[in-house]
Amino acid sequence: MKQCHFCVNNVKSIDYKDTESLGKFLNPHSSILRSWRTNTCSRHQRKTATAVKRARFLGLLPYVSR
């Protein structure tokens, strides 16, 4: 079983301004990937989703891409 990326690397906070790392948790249509696809624990999945939503609101990430 794979480990959570954030737990293994001891990441303290997930920053909404870091769009390159948040892009790894989005599929090609810009929707947030599920935790079983990204292998993140539920705590970090919630924080990632919040960061993606904040970045979308500020225009740093797209809501939809085709």
N, C-alpha and C positions, 0 to 999 in steps of 0.2 A: 504494500500500500504506500502511495506517495504521501509526502509530507506537505504541509502548507508552505508556500513560498515565503510568506511574511514571517512565519514562526521560525523557520530554519535560518533565515538571514537576519533575524533579530531586528526587523524593521519596527521602529517605534510609532511612526505615524504615516498615513497615506495622504499625500499632498495632491489636491485637485489641480494645482498648477503644473504638475509633471505629466503632461499629456502623452509623452512617449511611453511611459510605463503603464499608464491607464489604457492605452491603445491595445495592449496585450490581452486585456480582459474584455475586449469587444470583438464581435464577429464582423465579417465584411459589410454587413448591413447596419453596423453601428449599434446593435443591441447588446446588452450586457450578457456575457456568458454565464452559465450556471456554475455552481461551486464544484460539482462533480466533474466538469470539463476543465476547470482551471486548477483543481486540487487545492482549494483554499478552505480554511475552516470557516464556520458560520460567522464568527466574530469579525474576521477580516473580510469576508464576503459582504457583510453589511457595510463596513467602512469603505470598501471599494465602490459599492453601489452609490453610497452617499457622495463620494468624491467625484464619480462620473456624472452624477446628476448636477452637482455644483458647477462642474466644468462645462456642462451643456448649457446651463442657465446663463453663464457668463460668455458663451460663444467660443470657448476654447475647443470644444468637441462638438461634432454635429449630432443632431437628433437622429437623422436618417441619412444614409448615403447609398447611392445606387451604383 
